[in-house]
Amino acid sequence: MDKKRYGVIPGITDKEWYTNSSHIPVEFPITAARKIELEAPYHELENAGHICYVEIDGNAAMNVEAVMQIVKYMHDSGIGYGAINHPIDRCRKCGYQGIINETCPNCGCLGNDVNIARIRRITGYLVGTLDRFNDAKRAEEHARVKHFSQK
C-alpha cells in the first residue's frame, strides 16, 4: 500500500517488508559483534520490548563454542533479550534433519517445500515452515545476511 501511495523510496518502500524497532536492517552486511554493539544501547531505553538477534548459517549444535561466545557478548554488551537464528531443515520423506539445499543429503529427494520442512524464525517468533510464510516474510528471510561471530 505504501509503495502505491508514496512510490518507491530507497531503504523504505523498496522491499516487501519494513525493518522495525531499532534493528539493523536484515540485509545489511555486518558482523554479529558489530550488530550487538549498535543495538545494545537501545535495550535499556526500550522498556516496552526489544530483541537483538544474529543469523548464523549452520546448525548451532555443531559449534556450541561460537554460540556461547555470541551469548556472552550479548550479555556483556547489555542486550536484554537476544536470539541466535539458525536454519533447521527436516526431510519429510526420510526424517533427516540438518541444512538441506538442493537435495536431501540422506535420501536425495528434491529440496522443495513439498519434501522439506524449513523452520525459520521471523517477526520475532518461530512461526513454522517457510511454506506457511507470506510473500513479504519469504522475501525478508531470503534477504537476511549471515552474521559472523568474530569481533
C-alpha positions, 0 to 999 in steps of 0.5 A, spaced: 500 500 500 505 504 501 509 503 495 502 505 491 501 511 495 508 514 496 512 510 490 518 507 491 523 510 496 530 507 497 531 503 504 523 504 505 518 502 500 523 498 496 522 491 499 516 487 501 517 488 508 519 494 513 525 493 518 522 495 525 524 497 532 531 499 532 534 493 528 539 493 523 536 492 517 536 484 515 540 485 509 545 489 511 552 486 511 555 486 518 558 482 523 554 479 529 559 483 534 558 489 530 550 488 530 550 487 538 554 493 539 549 498 535 543 495 538 545 494 545 544 501 547 537 501 545 535 495 550 535 499 556 531 505 553 526 500 550 522 498 556 516 496 552 520 490 548 526 489 544 530 483 541 537 483 538 538 477 534 544 474 529 543 469 523 548 464 523 548 459 517 549 452 520 546 448 525 548 451 532 549 444 535 555 443 531 559 449 534 556 450 541 563 454 542 561 460 537 554 460 540 556 461 547 561 466 545 555 470 541 551 469 548 556 472 552 557 478 548 550 479 548 550 479 555 556 483 556 554 488 551 547 489 555 542 486 550 536 484 554 533 479 550 537 476 544 536 470 539 541 466 535 537 464 528 539 458 525 536 454 519 533 447 521 531 443 515 527 436 516 526 431 510 519 429 510 520 423 506 526 420 510 526 424 517 533 427 516 534 433 519 540 438 518 541 444 512 538 441 506 539 445 499 538 442 493 537 435 495 536 431 501 543 429 503 540 422 506 535 420 501 536 425 495 529 427 494 528 434 491 529 440 496 522 443 495 517 445 500 513 439 498 519 434 501 522 439 506 520 442 512 524 449 513 523 452 520 525 459 520 524 464 525 521 471 523 517 477 526 520 475 532 517 468 533 518 461 530 512 461 526 513 454 522 515 452 515 517 457 510 511 454 506 506 457 511 510 464 510 507 470 506 510 473 500 513 479 504 516 474 510 519 469 504 522 475 501 525 478 508 528 471 510 531 470 503 534 477 504 537 476 511 545 476 511 549 471 515 552 474 521 559 472 523 561 471 530 568 474 530 569 481 533 
